[in-house]
Amino acid sequence: MLEKEVINFERTAIVGIITQNQSEEKLNEYLDELEFLTFTAGGEVIKRFSQKMERPNPKTFVGTGKIDEINLFVKENNISTLIFDDELSPSQQKNISRIIDCKILDRTNLILDIFAQRAETSYARTQVELAQCQYLLPRLSGLWTHLERQKGGIGMRGPGETEIETDRRIVRDRISLLKDKIKTIDKQMSIQRSNRGAMVRVALVGYTNVGKSTLMNAIGKSDVFVENKLFATLDTTVRKVVIKNLPFLLSDTVGFIRKLPTQLVDSFKSTLDEVREADLLLHVVDISHPDFEDHIESVNQTLQEIKSNDKPTIMVFNKIDAYKHLTIDEDDLITERTRKHYTLEEWKQTWMSNVGENNTLFISATQKQNFEEFREMVYEAVRQIHITRFPYNKFLYPDYKDAVEKEEQE
């Protein structure tokens, strides 16, 4: 008989602050995302803490009264992990650890942990380890104080290098080793990319958990790992896809997220080479998410960082089957109508209409809604790039409608 697997979630609490740049509504959005990240990493959020402050406290991130309140809650409720929504400085992390006796993590550390869980290939594991080492290096102090021999005084005169310095040297050596390893793999991958010839390359980009891999499976009939969790895909998957006898390469890339740690952007820059070298981007958006406009902005910002924001792009608004808008009762005269009350048709009349009729699509990858329209738009965009590159191939690939008619006649 198969034994039922019991998953023990770590009891966690999360902390965020309301500042001049971050309203209460924005903080709640970030904490929702942090809660989903915690769940993905294997934690269960028992309580959220928030505080209004002009700026984070340089010593303990939150005020002294709030830190005492959190400490009491942690002790009384057997909390094993405390997660902060923003990146903590090494001194903040050290000061909080002195007051609160549990694991202290920040958003960066949490994302790195998820990446470490998800890394399948040697390449992804190397990139994650490099990011972790870069994150760990300034935070090594205080781990080996019991072995410190340089304080001076009676009985404290000893050898030159302290344990902490040894550790730092080991981590620095590891970082340079990993960087060399990544350079070697990069060379191999660039050779792989050059061997693919002059085929048109299409890359799926978007926020994490918007359905890029589901879409990849639906178009390419491939079997890419899909899960309703953040960062299910870390390794870039490239598949040859044929729509109406027109072949092209489709790649599924790592998802982006708000407040993405700089270490990760740096170490995953090479993975994003697939995006840099693509001829066409399919920017997938989860329209059922209440903050999808923020997600678009985050993705555009990352594309700008890797200098890929000027490529031809088709906006693919996915999960229309899950889209629900807020409604106002007829006799309700107080509630003000906001963007959250827009229907899909109303959304189409907003800034989306300025993107261009041939550059926006509303689909559902799981339900295959508007899928034929999606295939047609991708076919036409790829065909245009292909015949610009190979004008003599024009007769091989007719217009999509002609290709359909030809198929039906056969």
ABEGO torsion letter per residue (X at the ends): XBBBBBBBBBBBBBBBBBBAABBAAAAAAAAAAAAAAAAAAGBBBABBBBBBBABBBAAAGBBAAAAAAAAAAAAAAGBABBBBABBBBAAAAAAAAAABBBBBBBAAAAAAAAAAAABABAAAAAAAAAAAAAAAAAAABGAAAAABAAAEEBGABBBABBAAAAAAAAAAAAAAAAAAAAAAAAAAAAAAAAAAEABBBBBBBEBBGAGAAAAAAAAAGBBBBBBBBBGABABBBBBBBBBGGBBBBBBBBBBBBBGBBAAAAAAAAAAAAAAAABABBBBBBBAABAAAAAAAAAAAAAAAAAGAAABBBBBBBBGAAABBBBBBBAABAABBBBAAABBAAAAAABAAAAAEAAABBBBBAAAGBGAAAAAAAAAAAAAAAAAAABAAAAAABBBAAAAAAAAAAX
